[in-house]
Amino acid sequence: MEYKGTERRTCKRIEIPGATVSCKKRYFFFSKKKYVEEYHPVIEISRGGIRFLEQKLITATTKITLKISIPEETSPLIIKGRVRWTSLNPTMSYKYQIGVQFNPYGKKKGDNHPEILERITALEQKFLANNNSKTH
């Protein structure tokens, strides 16, 4: 479905072949939080958020911690955010697409560490450069 309104995103979205994500959801009543070791394909990522495929519905507003594995990276990105939207996946390889907005980067409680922003920015430069060289 093509979006016909004004583009509100200021961050460039990148596709990283082979990138996967696993999640840890934060529930109000449960104190134990652990990653479900199910890895799901990443559709795209930006400095501000991520879109990935999932078999189970995760409701909007759910607080979530993501472990994003990038091929050729030595350590995964661990990043906190909030589910902003979900939709049925048109290809049906996975049932849902999940959109997560990352928490701000900074040193306050609940913020993502600024180093994560630096890593995403480096990935953005690497993969945008690769995409530009393929199209030119």
N, CA, C and O atoms as CSV, one atom per row, in Angstrom:
chain,resi,resn,atom,element,x,y,z
A,1,MET,N,N,0.835,-1.164,0.000
A,1,MET,CA,C,0.000,0.000,0.000
A,1,MET,C,C,0.891,1.242,0.000
A,1,MET,O,O,1.759,1.381,0.862
A,2,GLU,N,N,0.692,2.103,-0.918
A,2,GLU,CA,C,1.513,3.294,-1.073
A,2,GLU,C,C,0.980,4.426,-0.210
A,2,GLU,O,O,-0.216,4.717,-0.222
A,3,TYR,N,N,1.873,5.062,0.538
A,3,TYR,CA,C,1.507,6.193,1.381
A,3,TYR,C,C,1.449,7.439,0.525
A,3,TYR,O,O,2.416,7.759,-0.166
A,4,LYS,N,N,0.320,8.158,0.558
A,4,LYS,CA,C,0.142,9.294,-0.338
A,4,LYS,C,C,0.208,10.638,0.373
A,4,LYS,O,O,0.080,11.676,-0.275
A,5,GLY,N,N,0.404,10.646,1.689
A,5,GLY,CA,C,0.488,11.897,2.439
A,5,GLY,C,C,1.903,12.438,2.449
A,5,GLY,O,O,2.768,11.967,1.711
A,6,THR,N,N,2.127,13.424,3.286
A,6,THR,CA,C,3.456,13.998,3.444
A,6,THR,C,C,4.316,13.049,4.260
A,6,THR,O,O,3.869,12.524,5.280
A,7,GLU,N,N,5.528,12.829,3.825
A,7,GLU,CA,C,6.451,11.960,4.548
A,7,GLU,C,C,6.883,12.659,5.828
A,7,GLU,O,O,7.469,13.741,5.787
A,8,ARG,N,N,6.588,12.028,6.974
A,8,ARG,CA,C,6.902,12.630,8.266
A,8,ARG,C,C,8.244,12.169,8.807
A,8,ARG,O,O,8.797,12.806,9.703
A,9,ARG,N,N,8.766,11.101,8.294
A,9,ARG,CA,C,10.017,10.570,8.839
A,9,ARG,C,C,11.194,11.434,8.410
A,9,ARG,O,O,11.297,11.855,7.258
A,10,THR,N,N,12.070,11.684,9.363
A,10,THR,CA,C,13.270,12.439,9.045
A,10,THR,C,C,14.487,11.527,8.940
A,10,THR,O,O,15.543,11.946,8.466
A,11,CYS,N,N,14.340,10.286,9.379
A,11,CYS,CA,C,15.451,9.332,9.344
A,11,CYS,C,C,15.363,8.474,8.091
A,11,CYS,O,O,14.281,8.048,7.685
A,12,LYS,N,N,16.511,8.230,7.490
A,12,LYS,CA,C,16.560,7.362,6.315
A,12,LYS,C,C,16.386,5.917,6.760
A,12,LYS,O,O,17.014,5.472,7.721
A,13,ARG,N,N,15.544,5.202,6.065
A,13,ARG,CA,C,15.315,3.796,6.365
A,13,ARG,C,C,16.225,2.955,5.492
A,13,ARG,O,O,16.368,3.207,4.296
A,14,ILE,N,N,16.839,1.952,6.105
A,14,ILE,CA,C,17.757,1.093,5.365
A,14,ILE,C,C,17.322,-0.371,5.488
A,14,ILE,O,O,16.761,-0.799,6.496
A,15,GLU,N,N,17.600,-1.099,4.443
A,15,GLU,CA,C,17.394,-2.542,4.438
A,15,GLU,C,C,18.755,-3.194,4.614
A,15,GLU,O,O,19.711,-2.855,3.916
A,16,ILE,N,N,18.838,-4.130,5.548
A,16,ILE,CA,C,20.087,-4.837,5.802
A,16,ILE,C,C,19.821,-6.326,5.579
A,16,ILE,O,O,19.209,-6.977,6.426
A,17,PRO,N,N,20.275,-6.871,4.445
A,17,PRO,CA,C,20.026,-8.283,4.167
A,17,PRO,C,C,20.555,-9.181,5.283
A,17,PRO,O,O,21.694,-9.036,5.726
A,18,GLY,N,N,19.718,-10.100,5.725
A,18,GLY,CA,C,20.127,-11.057,6.754
A,18,GLY,C,C,19.986,-10.567,8.181
A,18,GLY,O,O,20.271,-11.322,9.110
A,19,ALA,N,N,19.557,-9.328,8.391
A,19,ALA,CA,C,19.386,-8.816,9.753
A,19,ALA,C,C,18.172,-9.484,10.394
A,19,ALA,O,O,17.142,-9.680,9.750
A,20,THR,N,N,18.311,-9.826,11.668
A,20,THR,CA,C,17.220,-10.445,12.412
A,20,THR,C,C,17.038,-9.750,13.755
A,20,THR,O,O,17.912,-9.018,14.219
A,21,VAL,N,N,15.880,-9.996,14.371
A,21,VAL,CA,C,15.576,-9.377,15.654
A,21,VAL,C,C,14.888,-10.397,16.560
A,21,VAL,O,O,14.073,-11.199,16.103
A,22,SER,N,N,15.225,-10.357,17.838
A,22,SER,CA,C,14.461,-11.093,18.849
A,22,SER,C,C,14.028,-10.058,19.878
A,22,SER,O,O,14.666,-9.015,20.013
A,23,CYS,N,N,12.955,-10.334,20.600
A,23,CYS,CA,C,12.416,-9.316,21.494
A,23,CYS,C,C,12.175,-9.801,22.902
A,23,CYS,O,O,11.959,-10.984,23.165
A,24,LYS,N,N,12.223,-8.836,23.790
A,24,LYS,CA,C,11.867,-9.032,25.187
A,24,LYS,C,C,10.767,-8.015,25.460
A,24,LYS,O,O,10.991,-6.806,25.384
A,25,LYS,N,N,9.597,-8.509,25.773
A,25,LYS,CA,C,8.469,-7.624,26.039
A,25,LYS,C,C,8.414,-7.341,27.532
A,25,LYS,O,O,8.730,-8.209,28.346
A,26,ARG,N,N,8.019,-6.144,27.887
A,26,ARG,CA,C,7.896,-5.778,29.300
A,26,ARG,C,C,6.423,-5.794,29.674
A,26,ARG,O,O,5.621,-5.008,29.169
A,27,TYR,N,N,6.092,-6.710,30.572
A,27,TYR,CA,C,4.718,-6.827,31.027
A,27,TYR,C,C,4.594,-6.223,32.423
A,27,TYR,O,O,5.535,-6.272,33.215
A,28,PHE,N,N,3.457,-5.669,32.708
A,28,PHE,CA,C,3.219,-5.007,33.980
A,28,PHE,C,C,3.293,-5.973,35.161
A,28,PHE,O,O,3.863,-5.641,36.200
A,29,PHE,N,N,2.724,-7.156,35.008
A,29,PHE,CA,C,2.602,-8.076,36.132
A,29,PHE,C,C,3.777,-9.025,36.315
A,29,PHE,O,O,3.869,-9.687,37.349
A,30,PHE,N,N,4.657,-9.107,35.362
A,30,PHE,CA,C,5.744,-10.081,35.450
A,30,PHE,C,C,7.082,-9.368,35.622
A,30,PHE,O,O,7.409,-8.439,34.884
A,31,SER,N,N,7.841,-9.819,36.605
A,31,SER,CA,C,9.131,-9.188,36.833
A,31,SER,C,C,10.236,-9.834,36.002
A,31,SER,O,O,11.219,-9.170,35.671
A,32,LYS,N,N,10.097,-11.108,35.661
A,32,LYS,CA,C,11.124,-11.766,34.867
A,32,LYS,C,C,10.921,-11.416,33.406
A,32,LYS,O,O,9.843,-11.618,32.846
A,33,LYS,N,N,11.967,-10.891,32.799
A,33,LYS,CA,C,11.910,-10.523,31.385
A,33,LYS,C,C,13.067,-11.224,30.695
A,33,LYS,O,O,14.223,-11.047,31.079
A,34,LYS,N,N,12.767,-12.000,29.703
A,34,LYS,CA,C,13.848,-12.630,28.971
A,34,LYS,C,C,13.523,-12.614,27.489
A,34,LYS,O,O,12.367,-12.490,27.083
A,35,TYR,N,N,14.574,-12.743,26.695
A,35,TYR,CA,C,14.390,-12.757,25.251
A,35,TYR,C,C,13.759,-14.071,24.835
A,35,TYR,O,O,14.127,-15.141,25.318
A,36,VAL,N,N,12.819,-13.967,23.946
A,36,VAL,CA,C,12.305,-15.151,23.285
A,36,VAL,C,C,13.297,-15.403,22.160
A,36,VAL,O,O,13.443,-14.571,21.264
A,37,GLU,N,N,13.967,-16.520,22.197
A,37,GLU,CA,C,15.033,-16.773,21.233
A,37,GLU,C,C,14.487,-17.179,19.870
A,37,GLU,O,O,14.950,-18.145,19.262
A,38,GLU,N,N,13.522,-16.445,19.412
A,38,GLU,CA,C,13.014,-16.603,18.062
A,38,GLU,C,C,13.489,-15.396,17.281
A,38,GLU,O,O,13.216,-14.258,17.663
A,39,TYR,N,N,14.185,-15.631,16.211
A,39,TYR,CA,C,14.712,-14.521,15.421
A,39,TYR,C,C,13.813,-14.279,14.227
A,39,TYR,O,O,13.446,-15.210,13.510
A,40,HIS,N,N,13.463,-13.025,14.023
A,40,HIS,CA,C,12.538,-12.637,12.973
A,40,HIS,C,C,13.239,-11.689,12.001
A,40,HIS,O,O,14.107,-10.916,12.408
A,41,PRO,N,N,12.872,-11.742,10.729
A,41,PRO,CA,C,13.518,-10.884,9.730
A,41,PRO,C,C,13.210,-9.402,9.948
A,41,PRO,O,O,12.085,-9.016,10.269
A,42,VAL,N,N,14.243,-8.593,9.764
A,42,VAL,CA,C,14.095,-7.138,9.809
A,42,VAL,C,C,13.771,-6.683,8.384
A,42,VAL,O,O,14.458,-7.060,7.434
A,43,ILE,N,N,12.724,-5.874,8.244
A,43,ILE,CA,C,12.378,-5.325,6.931
A,43,ILE,C,C,13.213,-4.077,6.684
A,43,ILE,O,O,13.841,-3.935,5.634
A,44,GLU,N,N,13.215,-3.176,7.660
A,44,GLU,CA,C,14.025,-1.961,7.548
A,44,GLU,C,C,14.266,-1.393,8.942
A,44,GLU,O,O,13.534,-1.674,9.891
A,45,ILE,N,N,15.311,-0.592,9.030
A,45,ILE,CA,C,15.693,0.026,10.293
A,45,ILE,C,C,16.138,1.450,10.007
A,45,ILE,O,O,16.622,1.753,8.916
A,46,SER,N,N,15.972,2.311,10.983
A,46,SER,CA,C,16.471,3.682,10.891
A,46,SER,C,C,16.935,4.095,12.282
A,46,SER,O,O,16.866,3.314,13.231
A,47,ARG,N,N,17.402,5.320,12.386
A,47,ARG,CA,C,17.805,5.833,13.698
A,47,ARG,C,C,16.624,5.903,14.658
A,47,ARG,O,O,16.794,5.824,15.875
A,48,GLY,N,N,15.436,6.051,14.105
A,48,GLY,CA,C,14.244,6.245,14.927
A,48,GLY,C,C,13.415,5.013,15.201
A,48,GLY,O,O,12.569,5.031,16.096
A,49,GLY,N,N,13.636,3.924,14.444
A,49,GLY,CA,C,12.804,2.766,14.677
A,49,GLY,C,C,13.116,1.607,13.759
A,49,GLY,O,O,14.096,1.626,13.014
A,50,ILE,N,N,12.275,0.606,13.823
A,50,ILE,CA,C,12.485,-0.630,13.074
A,50,ILE,C,C,11.132,-1.211,12.665
A,50,ILE,O,O,10.129,-1.032,13.355
A,51,ARG,N,N,11.128,-1.899,11.546
A,51,ARG,CA,C,9.958,-2.657,11.102
A,51,ARG,C,C,10.434,-4.082,10.871
A,51,ARG,O,O,11.406,-4.311,10.151
A,52,PHE,N,N,9.739,-5.049,11.490
A,52,PHE,CA,C,10.140,-6.442,11.357
A,52,PHE,C,C,8.918,-7.350,11.269
A,52,PHE,O,O,7.790,-6.926,11.519
A,53,LEU,N,N,9.166,-8.595,10.910
A,53,LEU,CA,C,8.108,-9.592,10.767
A,53,LEU,C,C,8.008,-10.425,12.038
A,53,LEU,O,O,9.009,-10.693,12.703
A,54,GLU,N,N,6.782,-10.829,12.362
A,54,GLU,CA,C,6.530,-11.576,13.606
A,54,GLU,C,C,5.335,-12.490,13.393
A,54,GLU,O,O,4.412,-12.137,12.660
A,55,GLN,N,N,5.338,-13.661,14.022
A,55,GLN,CA,C,4.201,-14.577,13.927
A,55,GLN,C,C,3.092,-14.220,14.915
A,55,GLN,O,O,1.916,-14.454,14.640
A,56,LYS,N,N,3.464,-13.652,16.068
A,56,LYS,CA,C,2.485,-13.337,17.109
A,56,LYS,C,C,2.231,-11.834,17.137
A,56,LYS,O,O,3.142,-11.033,16.929
A,57,LEU,N,N,1.004,-11.475,17.392
A,57,LEU,CA,C,0.632,-10.067,17.483
A,57,LEU,C,C,1.224,-9.455,18.745
A,57,LEU,O,O,1.109,-10.020,19.833
A,58,ILE,N,N,1.850,-8.314,18.595
A,58,ILE,CA,C,2.323,-7.523,19.733
A,58,ILE,C,C,1.516,-6.237,19.685
A,58,ILE,O,O,1.568,-5.506,18.696
A,59,THR,N,N,0.788,-5.963,20.720
A,59,THR,CA,C,-0.119,-4.820,20.691
A,59,THR,C,C,0.633,-3.491,20.733
A,59,THR,O,O,1.712,-3.377,21.314
A,60,ALA,N,N,0.027,-2.498,20.099
A,60,ALA,CA,C,0.598,-1.144,20.099
A,60,ALA,C,C,0.702,-0.659,21.542
A,60,ALA,O,O,-0.118,-1.014,22.388
A,61,THR,N,N,1.702,0.140,21.806
A,61,THR,CA,C,2.079,0.726,23.099
A,61,THR,C,C,2.884,-0.223,23.986
A,61,THR,O,O,3.339,0.190,25.052
A,62,THR,N,N,3.077,-1.490,23.579
A,62,THR,CA,C,3.883,-2.414,24.370
A,62,THR,C,C,5.326,-1.932,24.408
A,62,THR,O,O,5.918,-1.647,23.367
A,63,LYS,N,N,5.891,-1.841,25.608
A,63,LYS,CA,C,7.315,-1.527,25.746
A,63,LYS,C,C,8.090,-2.784,25.405
A,63,LYS,O,O,7.702,-3.889,25.784
A,64,ILE,N,N,9.186,-2.608,24.687
A,64,ILE,CA,C,9.896,-3.755,24.150
A,64,ILE,C,C,11.400,-3.471,24.115
A,64,ILE,O,O,11.821,-2.340,23.872
A,65,THR,N,N,12.191,-4.499,24.359
A,65,THR,CA,C,13.635,-4.414,24.181
A,65,THR,C,C,13.996,-5.369,23.057
A,65,THR,O,O,13.602,-6.535,23.065
A,66,LEU,N,N,14.748,-4.862,22.093
A,66,LEU,CA,C,15.095,-5.641,20.905
A,66,LEU,C,C,16.571,-5.992,20.899
A,66,LEU,O,O,17.417,-5.207,21.329
A,67,LYS,N,N,16.857,-7.159,20.416
A,67,LYS,CA,C,18.232,-7.619,20.188
A,67,LYS,C,C,18.343,-7.804,18.682
A,67,LYS,O,O,17.825,-8.772,18.124
A,68,ILE,N,N,19.023,-6.868,18.029
A,68,ILE,CA,C,19.108,-6.860,16.571
A,68,ILE,C,C,20.475,-7.407,16.153
A,68,ILE,O,O,21.520,-6.863,16.509
A,69,SER,N,N,20.434,-8.488,15.394
A,69,SER,CA,C,21.667,-9.110,14.907
A,69,SER,C,C,21.886,-8.706,13.457
A,69,SER,O,O,21.015,-8.885,12.606
A,70,ILE,N,N,23.068,-8.157,13.192
A,70,ILE,CA,C,23.442,-7.692,11.863
A,70,ILE,C,C,24.583,-8.570,11.358
A,70,ILE,O,O,25.576,-8.741,12.065
A,71,PRO,N,N,24.466,-9.138,10.142
A,71,PRO,CA,C,25.575,-9.934,9.607
A,71,PRO,C,C,26.876,-9.123,9.605
A,71,PRO,O,O,26.872,-7.924,9.324
A,72,GLU,N,N,27.960,-9.780,9.914
A,72,GLU,CA,C,29.306,-9.208,9.945
A,72,GLU,C,C,29.546,-8.255,11.117
A,72,GLU,O,O,30.634,-7.686,11.215
A,73,GLU,N,N,28.572,-8.060,12.007
A,73,GLU,CA,C,28.767,-7.255,13.215
A,73,GLU,C,C,29.108,-8.215,14.352
A,73,GLU,O,O,28.527,-9.295,14.452
A,74,THR,N,N,30.050,-7.821,15.207
A,74,THR,CA,C,30.498,-8.718,16.260
A,74,THR,C,C,29.514,-8.833,17.413
A,74,THR,O,O,29.456,-9.877,18.064
A,75,SER,N,N,28.745,-7.796,17.681
A,75,SER,CA,C,27.782,-7.865,18.777
A,75,SER,C,C,26.441,-7.289,18.325
A,75,SER,O,O,26.394,-6.371,17.505
A,76,PRO,N,N,25.353,-7.836,18.866
A,76,PRO,CA,C,24.031,-7.333,18.473
A,76,PRO,C,C,23.763,-5.954,19.066
A,76,PRO,O,O,24.402,-5.539,20.032
A,77,LEU,N,N,22.810,-5.261,18.469
A,77,LEU,CA,C,22.327,-3.990,19.024
A,77,LEU,C,C,21.227,-4.322,20.016
A,77,LEU,O,O,20.272,-5.018,19.671
A,78,ILE,N,N,21.347,-3.837,21.234
A,78,ILE,CA,C,20.295,-4.003,22.232
A,78,ILE,C,C,19.659,-2.623,22.382
A,78,ILE,O,O,20.320,-1.669,22.793
A,79,ILE,N,N,18.375,-2.524,22.048
A,79,ILE,CA,C,17.730,-1.215,21.988
A,79,ILE,C,C,16.298,-1.296,22.509
A,79,ILE,O,O,15.581,-2.267,22.266
A,80,LYS,N,N,15.904,-0.254,23.230
A,80,LYS,CA,C,14.564,-0.190,23.814
A,80,LYS,C,C,13.655,0.698,22.978
A,80,LYS,O,O,14.093,1.667,22.358
A,81,GLY,N,N,12.383,0.340,22.981
A,81,GLY,CA,C,11.410,1.133,22.253
A,81,GLY,C,C,9.994,0.780,22.650
A,81,GLY,O,O,9.746,0.127,23.663
A,82,ARG,N,N,9.076,1.234,21.818
A,82,ARG,CA,C,7.651,0.998,22.050
A,82,ARG,C,C,7.002,0.651,20.718
A,82,ARG,O,O,7.249,1.308,19.708
A,83,VAL,N,N,6.173,-0.382,20.723
A,83,VAL,CA,C,5.441,-0.757,19.517
A,83,VAL,C,C,4.464,0.370,19.194
A,83,VAL,O,O,3.657,0.761,20.037
A,84,ARG,N,N,4.543,0.887,17.975
A,84,ARG,CA,C,3.668,1.984,17.547
A,84,ARG,C,C,2.545,1.508,16.651
A,84,ARG,O,O,1.466,2.099,16.634
A,85,TRP,N,N,2.796,0.432,15.899
A,85,TRP,CA,C,1.748,-0.086,15.021
A,85,TRP,C,C,2.011,-1.544,14.686
A,85,TRP,O,O,3.140,-2.028,14.773
A,86,THR,N,N,0.954,-2.225,14.305
A,86,THR,CA,C,1.048,-3.585,13.790
A,86,THR,C,C,0.105,-3.684,12.595
A,86,THR,O,O,-0.900,-2.975,12.524
A,87,SER,N,N,0.431,-4.552,11.676
A,87,SER,CA,C,-0.463,-4.792,10.540
A,87,SER,C,C,-0.272,-6.220,10.053
A,87,SER,O,O,0.753,-6.852,10.309
A,88,LEU,N,N,-1.265,-6.705,9.359
A,88,LEU,CA,C,-1.124,-8.013,8.744
A,88,LEU,C,C,-0.064,-7.922,7.661
A,88,LEU,O,O,0.023,-6.924,6.946
A,89,ASN,N,N,0.723,-8.947,7.546
A,89,ASN,CA,C,1.775,-8.989,6.537
A,89,ASN,C,C,1.173,-9.477,5.222
A,89,ASN,O,O,0.611,-10.572,5.179
A,90,PRO,N,N,1.277,-8.696,4.153
A,90,PRO,CA,C,0.638,-9.081,2.892
A,90,PRO,C,C,1.192,-10.363,2.266
A,90,PRO,O,O,0.463,-11.061,1.561
A,91,THR,N,N,2.462,-10.686,2.508
A,91,THR,CA,C,3.020,-11.888,1.881
A,91,THR,C,C,2.705,-13.151,2.666
A,91,THR,O,O,2.834,-14.254,2.136
A,92,MET,N,N,2.300,-13.008,3.901
A,92,MET,CA,C,1.900,-14.108,4.769
A,92,MET,C,C,3.024,-15.087,5.108
A,92,MET,O,O,2.739,-16.145,5.669
A,93,SER,N,N,4.275,-14.789,4.797
A,93,SER,CA,C,5.370,-15.642,5.253
A,93,SER,C,C,5.431,-15.578,6.785
A,93,SER,O,O,5.731,-16.574,7.443
A,94,TYR,N,N,5.151,-14.428,7.327
A,94,TYR,CA,C,4.941,-14.196,8.750
A,94,TYR,C,C,3.592,-13.501,8.835
A,94,TYR,O,O,3.195,-12.806,7.900
A,95,LYS,N,N,2.896,-13.676,9.921
A,95,LYS,CA,C,1.533,-13.157,10.001
A,95,LYS,C,C,1.470,-11.633,10.144
A,95,LYS,O,O,0.549,-11.007,9.620
A,96,TYR,N,N,2.439,-11.026,10.849
A,96,TYR,CA,C,2.352,-9.595,11.158
A,96,TYR,C,C,3.626,-8.830,10.800
A,96,TYR,O,O,4.722,-9.391,10.764
A,97,GLN,N,N,3.453,-7.549,10.539
A,97,GLN,CA,C,4.552,-6.586,10.509
A,97,GLN,C,C,4.402,-5.739,11.765
A,97,GLN,O,O,3.298,-5.327,12.120
A,98,ILE,N,N,5.521,-5.483,12.432
A,98,ILE,CA,C,5.526,-4.726,13.678
A,98,ILE,C,C,6.393,-3.490,13.480
A,98,ILE,O,O,7.513,-3.592,12.980
A,99,GLY,N,N,5.888,-2.331,13.866
A,99,GLY,CA,C,6.645,-1.081,13.804
A,99,GLY,C,C,6.966,-0.599,15.203
A,99,GLY,O,O,6.067,-0.391,16.018
A,100,VAL,N,N,8.250,-0.421,15.483
A,100,VAL,CA,C,8.702,0.001,16.809
A,100,VAL,C,C,9.417,1.336,16.692
A,100,VAL,O,O,10.279,1.514,15.831
A,101,GLN,N,N,9.059,2.267,17.553
A,101,GLN,CA,C,9.773,3.538,17.662
A,101,GLN,C,C,10.771,3.395,18.805
A,101,GLN,O,O,10.399,3.007,19.913
A,102,PHE,N,N,12.042,3.710,18.537
A,102,PHE,CA,C,13.067,3.605,19.563
A,102,PHE,C,C,12.907,4.718,20.594
A,102,PHE,O,O,12.464,5.823,20.279
A,103,ASN,N,N,13.280,4.396,21.839
A,103,ASN,CA,C,13.351,5.423,22.875
A,103,ASN,C,C,14.443,6.420,22.499
A,103,ASN,O,O,15.312,6.101,21.688
A,104,PRO,N,N,14.411,7.623,23.076
A,104,PRO,CA,C,15.469,8.601,22.782
A,104,PRO,C,C,16.854,8.058,23.160
A,104,PRO,O,O,16.979,7.110,23.935
A,105,TYR,N,N,17.866,8.675,22.599
A,105,TYR,CA,C,19.252,8.328,22.926
A,105,TYR,C,C,19.736,9.346,23.950
A,105,TYR,O,O,19.547,10.549,23.774
A,106,GLY,N,N,20.354,8.867,25.007
A,106,GLY,CA,C,20.851,9.777,26.031
A,106,GLY,C,C,21.260,9.009,27.268
A,106,GLY,O,O,21.516,7.806,27.214
A,107,LYS,N,N,21.318,9.721,28.389
A,107,LYS,CA,C,21.804,9.116,29.629
A,107,LYS,C,C,20.732,9.034,30.704
A,107,LYS,O,O,21.016,8.638,31.835
A,108,LYS,N,N,19.496,9.407,30.361
A,108,LYS,CA,C,18.403,9.317,31.325
A,108,LYS,C,C,17.917,7.878,31.407
A,108,LYS,O,O,18.153,7.068,30.510
A,109,LYS,N,N,17.226,7.580,32.515
A,109,LYS,CA,C,16.653,6.244,32.684
A,109,LYS,C,C,15.667,5.977,31.546
A,109,LYS,O,O,14.822,6.815,31.236
A,110,GLY,N,N,15.785,4.807,30.934
A,110,GLY,CA,C,14.909,4.434,29.828
A,110,GLY,C,C,15.434,4.820,28.459
A,110,GLY,O,O,14.929,4.341,27.443
A,111,ASP,N,N,16.452,5.688,28.417
A,111,ASP,CA,C,17.044,6.087,27.134
A,111,ASP,C,C,17.940,4.967,26.600
A,111,ASP,O,O,18.425,4.122,27.353
A,112,ASN,N,N,18.139,4.984,25.307
A,112,ASN,CA,C,19.119,4.104,24.677
A,112,ASN,C,C,20.483,4.774,24.737
A,112,ASN,O,O,20.589,5.997,24.642
A,113,HIS,N,N,21.507,3.980,24.892
A,113,HIS,CA,C,22.867,4.518,24.998
A,113,HIS,C,C,23.255,5.211,23.689
A,113,HIS,O,O,22.961,4.690,22.613
A,114,PRO,N,N,23.909,6.372,23.760
A,114,PRO,CA,C,24.307,7.081,22.537
A,114,PRO,C,C,25.178,6.256,21.590
A,114,PRO,O,O,25.185,6.508,20.385
A,115,GLU,N,N,25.907,5.279,22.116
A,115,GLU,CA,C,26.735,4.413,21.261
A,115,GLU,C,C,25.874,3.663,20.245
A,115,GLU,O,O,26.321,3.406,19.127
A,116,ILE,N,N,24.647,3.312,20.624
A,116,ILE,CA,C,23.746,2.616,19.704
A,116,ILE,C,C,23.435,3.511,18.509
A,116,ILE,O,O,23.412,3.044,17.370
A,117,LEU,N,N,23.199,4.781,18.762
A,117,LEU,CA,C,22.943,5.737,17.675
A,117,LEU,C,C,24.141,5.803,16.734
A,117,LEU,O,O,23.974,5.838,15.515
A,118,GLU,N,N,25.344,5.820,17.292
A,118,GLU,CA,C,26.559,5.846,16.464
A,118,GLU,C,C,26.640,4.591,15.584
A,118,GLU,O,O,27.007,4.671,14.412
A,119,ARG,N,N,26.298,3.443,16.155
A,119,ARG,CA,C,26.350,2.198,15.381
A,119,ARG,C,C,25.310,2.186,14.262
A,119,ARG,O,O,25.594,1.742,13.150
A,120,ILE,N,N,24.105,2.675,14.561
A,120,ILE,CA,C,23.068,2.722,13.526
A,120,ILE,C,C,23.452,3.715,12.435
A,120,ILE,O,O,23.221,3.455,11.255
A,121,THR,N,N,24.032,4.846,12.814
A,121,THR,CA,C,24.479,5.837,11.835
A,121,THR,C,C,25.551,5.242,10.924
A,121,THR,O,O,25.540,5.484,9.717
A,122,ALA,N,N,26.477,4.467,11.492
A,122,ALA,CA,C,27.518,3.821,10.680
A,122,ALA,C,C,26.895,2.797,9.722
A,122,ALA,O,O,27.308,2.694,8.567
A,123,LEU,N,N,25.905,2.044,10.203
A,123,LEU,CA,C,25.221,1.087,9.324
A,123,LEU,C,C,24.486,1.820,8.210
A,123,LEU,O,O,24.488,1.382,7.060
A,124,GLU,N,N,23.862,2.929,8.559
A,124,GLU,CA,C,23.151,3.745,7.569
A,124,GLU,C,C,24.108,4.188,6.460
A,124,GLU,O,O,23.799,4.056,5.276
A,125,GLN,N,N,25.253,4.706,6.848
A,125,GLN,CA,C,26.228,5.170,5.860
A,125,GLN,C,C,26.728,4.010,5.000
A,125,GLN,O,O,26.867,4.154,3.786
A,126,LYS,N,N,26.994,2.875,5.617
A,126,LYS,CA,C,27.494,1.703,4.898
A,126,LYS,C,C,26.460,1.189,3.893
A,126,LYS,O,O,26.787,0.974,2.726
A,127,PHE,N,N,25.238,0.995,4.331
A,127,PHE,CA,C,24.240,0.389,3.454
A,127,PHE,C,C,23.653,1.373,2.458
A,127,PHE,O,O,23.272,0.967,1.360
A,128,LEU,N,N,23.566,2.642,2.797
A,128,LEU,CA,C,23.113,3.627,1.812
A,128,LEU,C,C,24.163,3.798,0.722
A,128,LEU,O,O,23.821,3.962,-0.449
A,129,ALA,N,N,25.442,3.761,1.100
A,129,ALA,CA,C,26.523,3.847,0.111
A,129,ALA,C,C,26.484,2.646,-0.827
A,129,ALA,O,O,26.670,2.792,-2.035
A,130,ASN,N,N,26.240,1.446,-0.264
A,130,ASN,CA,C,26.146,0.235,-1.090
A,130,ASN,C,C,24.973,0.311,-2.042
A,130,ASN,O,O,25.097,-0.087,-3.201
A,131,ASN,N,N,23.826,0.816,-1.578
A,131,ASN,CA,C,22.648,0.928,-2.434
A,131,ASN,C,C,22.872,1.958,-3.534
A,131,ASN,O,O,22.458,1.741,-4.672
A,132,ASN,N,N,23.523,3.078,-3.214
A,132,ASN,CA,C,23.791,4.114,-4.227
A,132,ASN,C,C,24.751,3.604,-5.279
A,132,ASN,O,O,24.590,3.915,-6.459
A,133,SER,N,N,25.754,2.820,-4.877
A,133,SER,CA,C,26.717,2.317,-5.860
A,133,SER,C,C,26.078,1.280,-6.789
A,133,SER,O,O,26.516,1.115,-7.928
A,134,LYS,N,N,25.047,0.582,-6.310
A,134,LYS,CA,C,24.364,-0.405,-7.143
A,134,LYS,C,C,23.449,0.242,-8.152
A,134,LYS,O,O,23.218,-0.309,-9.228
A,135,THR,N,N,22.912,1.432,-7.812
A,135,THR,CA,C,21.963,2.084,-8.716
A,135,THR,C,C,22.631,3.045,-9.665
A,135,THR,O,O,21.996,3.471,-10.630
A,136,HIS,N,N,23.852,3.403,-9.450
A,136,HIS,CA,C,24.544,4.362,-10.325
A,136,HIS,C,C,25.579,3.696,-11.198
A,136,HIS,O,O,26.245,4.366,-11.987
